[in-house]
Amino acid sequence: MVNRWHSKSRSQGAHRRIANQACFRLRTAADMSGFYATMGVAGRCCSSGLVRQLATLGLPIEEQIRIICRTLQHAWMPLPPGVRFPTGAEKASEMSSYISTVWRRLGRPCSEKVIEVALRFAEARRDAFDPADSIMAHGDPHAWNTLLDRRTNECKFVDPDGLFIERAYDLSISMREWSAELLAGDPVALGRKRCALLSRVTGTQESAIWQWGLIERLVNGLRYKEVGPEENAAEFLAVVEAWAEVETVYARPGLQRR
């Protein structure tokens, strides 16, 4: 299952065109042809058996995470002059607005504490945006978007969103995935362990990965509640409730019931 919070509002054809356009822009802007492939090329390669999606290889989750991290470290590039992608500040503001609007419209499907924590984290990531510490990011590097070329034993990505953002955002996608593993034990302890792995392997700030990860999980849960399949929302929201429970809450007047 591919857990994209925004793609389900698009038709399949429109989504493929947008994804291919983003991929072309990333490849052209930073000569990333070794690490990005269009969906059409990827589909043909997968059909021929020359390329496999990482999620289909039966590898342990930790190994999949390490492979994604290694591939990201090759793919991340500075933003070339004259190129424009959505920034980390814009992404944080977009997600914050979505959370605030949809939570109320759906009848508050998760606790107010979750919303308070997520909005506080989004504000923190917005304020932390620094062009000097940002890179051209994939935007959705999960295991289904990571392809292993069996001829070279190297991985590349498909279906990029294209963002100019801190590295922690790309890493947070692995915090969003594999809900069942987290719910099989203590979601907080297992989540912290995964976050520490992502930080250690890439040298990226752990707190930033954690904050983006919570936001991503909540947005995905709300999106499934909004457009379906609604049953897919349960695991996302269960984990995010546990994660938010250990965070300190500060009053946000705008969230009071009206």
C-alpha positions in Angstrom: 0.0 0.0 0.0 1.4 3.4 -1.0 0.6 6.0 1.7 0.5 9.3 -0.2 -1.6 11.9 1.6 -2.2 14.1 -1.5 -2.2 11.8 -4.5 -5.7 10.4 -4.0 -7.3 13.7 -5.0 -5.9 13.3 -8.5 -6.8 11.0 -11.3 -4.2 8.3 -12.1 -3.4 9.9 -15.4 -3.0 13.3 -14.0 -0.9 12.1 -11.1 1.4 10.3 -13.5 1.9 13.4 -15.6 2.6 15.5 -12.5 5.0 12.9 -11.2 6.9 12.6 -14.5 7.1 16.4 -14.7 8.6 16.7 -11.2 11.0 13.9 -12.0 12.1 15.6 -15.2 12.6 18.9 -13.4 14.7 17.2 -10.7 16.8 15.3 -13.2 17.3 18.3 -15.4 18.0 20.7 -12.6 20.7 18.7 -10.8 21.8 16.0 -13.3 20.1 13.4 -11.1 19.5 10.9 -13.9 21.3 8.2 -11.9 18.9 8.4 -9.0 15.5 9.3 -10.5 13.5 7.5 -13.1 10.2 8.4 -14.7 7.2 6.2 -13.8 6.8 5.0 -17.4 10.4 3.8 -17.6 10.1 2.3 -14.1 6.9 0.5 -15.0 8.5 -1.1 -18.1 11.6 -2.2 -16.1 9.5 -3.7 -13.3 7.4 -5.6 -15.8 10.6 -7.0 -17.4 11.9 -8.1 -14.0 15.0 -6.0 -14.3 13.9 -3.7 -11.5 12.1 -4.5 -8.2 10.4 -2.2 -5.8 12.2 -2.3 -2.5 9.0 -3.1 -0.6 8.6 -6.4 -2.5 12.0 -7.8 -1.7 11.1 -9.2 1.7 13.9 -7.4 3.5 13.7 -6.5 7.2 12.3 -3.0 7.8 15.6 -1.7 9.3 17.5 -2.8 6.2 14.9 -1.1 3.9 15.4 2.1 5.9 19.2 1.9 5.6 18.9 1.4 1.8 16.5 4.3 1.5 18.9 6.5 3.5 21.9 5.5 1.4 20.0 6.2 -1.8 18.8 9.6 -0.5 22.4 10.6 0.4 23.4 10.1 -3.2 20.3 11.8 -4.6 20.2 14.9 -2.4 21.6 17.9 -4.2 21.9 21.7 -3.7 19.3 23.8 -5.4 20.9 25.1 -8.7 20.5 28.8 -9.5 17.3 29.8 -11.2 15.4 26.7 -10.1 12.2 27.0 -8.0 10.7 24.3 -5.9 8.3 24.6 -2.9 10.2 25.4 0.3 10.2 23.7 3.6 8.4 26.7 5.1 5.7 26.5 2.5 5.3 22.7 3.0 5.0 23.1 6.7 2.4 25.9 6.3 0.4 23.8 3.7 0.3 20.8 6.1 -0.7 23.0 9.0 -3.6 24.5 7.1 -4.8 21.1 5.9 -4.7 19.7 9.5 -6.6 22.6 11.0 -9.3 22.7 8.3 -9.9 19.0 7.8 -9.9 17.9 11.4 -12.9 20.1 12.1 -14.6 19.2 8.9 -14.3 15.5 9.7 -15.8 15.9 13.1 -12.5 15.7 15.1 -11.5 12.1 14.3 -8.5 12.3 16.7 -7.8 14.1 19.9 -7.3 17.8 20.3 -3.9 17.0 21.8 -2.7 15.4 18.6 -3.7 18.5 16.7 -2.1 20.9 19.1 1.2 19.0 19.0 1.1 18.7 15.2 0.4 22.4 14.7 3.2 23.3 17.1 5.6 21.0 15.2 4.6 22.4 11.9 5.2 25.9 13.2 8.7 24.8 14.4 9.6 23.3 11.0 8.3 26.4 9.2 10.4 28.7 11.4 13.5 26.4 11.1 13.5 26.6 7.3 17.0 27.7 6.3 18.0 27.8 2.6 21.6 27.2 3.5 20.7 23.9 5.1 18.1 22.8 2.6 18.5 20.5 -0.4 16.5 19.3 -3.4 14.5 16.5 -1.8 12.4 13.7 -3.2 9.4 14.4 -1.0 8.0 10.9 -0.7 10.9 8.4 -0.6 9.1 5.3 0.7 10.0 1.7 -0.1 7.4 1.5 -3.0 9.1 4.5 -4.6 12.5 3.0 -4.3 13.6 0.7 -7.1 16.4 -1.8 -7.0 18.1 -2.4 -10.4 19.1 -6.0 -10.4 21.7 -5.5 -13.0 23.7 -2.9 -11.0 22.4 -3.7 -7.5 21.8 0.0 -7.1 18.6 1.9 -6.1 16.9 4.9 -7.6 13.7 6.7 -6.9 10.4 7.3 -8.8 7.4 9.6 -8.3 9.2 12.6 -6.7 7.3 15.6 -5.4 10.3 17.9 -5.6 10.9 20.1 -2.6 13.6 22.6 -1.4 13.6 21.5 2.2 15.7 20.1 5.1 16.9 16.5 4.9 14.8 15.6 7.9 11.6 15.8 5.8 12.6 13.0 3.4 13.7 10.9 6.3 10.4 11.5 8.1 8.6 9.4 5.4 10.2 6.3 6.9 8.6 7.4 10.2 5.3 7.5 8.5 5.5 3.9 7.1 5.3 0.4 8.6 2.6 1.2 11.2 1.9 -2.4 12.1 5.5 -2.9 13.3 5.1 0.1 15.7 1.7 -1.1 16.9 3.0 -4.6 17.6 4.9 -3.1 20.6 5.3 0.2 22.3 4.7 2.8 19.5 6.6 5.5 21.2 9.7 3.4 22.1 9.8 1.8 18.6 9.2 5.1 16.9 12.0 6.7 18.9 14.3 3.8 18.0 13.5 4.2 14.3 14.0 7.9 14.5 17.4 7.4 16.2 18.4 5.0 13.4 17.5 7.6 10.7 19.4 10.3 12.5 22.5 8.1 13.1 22.7 6.8 9.6 22.4 10.2 8.0 23.8 12.6 10.6 20.4 14.5 10.6 18.8 16.2 13.7 16.6 13.6 15.4 14.1 16.1 16.7 13.4 17.4 13.2 12.8 13.9 11.9 10.5 13.2 14.8 8.5 16.4 14.2 8.0 15.9 10.5 7.2 12.2 11.1 4.3 13.0 13.4 3.0 15.6 11.0 3.2 13.2 8.1 1.4 10.4 10.0 -1.4 12.7 11.0 -1.9 14.2 7.6 -2.0 10.7 6.1 -4.6 9.5 8.7 -6.8 12.5 8.0 -6.5 12.1 4.3 -7.7 8.5 4.5 -10.6 9.6 6.6 -11.4 12.3 4.1 -11.1 10.3 0.8 -10.8 6.7 1.8 -10.3 3.9 2.2 -11.3 5.1 5.7 -10.1 1.8 7.3 -6.6 2.7 6.4 -6.7 5.7 8.7 -6.9 3.7 11.9 -3.2 2.7 12.2 -1.9 6.1 11.3 -4.1 7.8 13.9 -3.4 5.1 16.6 0.3 5.7 16.3 0.1 9.4 16.2 -2.1 9.4 19.3 0.6 7.5 21.2 3.3 9.8 20.0 1.4 13.0 20.9 0.6 11.6 24.3 4.2 11.9 25.5 4.5 15.5 24.2 3.9 18.6 26.4 0.7 20.5 25.5 0.5 24.3 25.3 -2.9 26.1 25.1 -4.0 27.0 21.6 -7.2 29.1 21.8 -8.1 28.5 18.2 -8.7 24.8 18.9 -11.4 25.3 21.6 -14.8 23.9 20.7 -17.2 26.3 19.3 
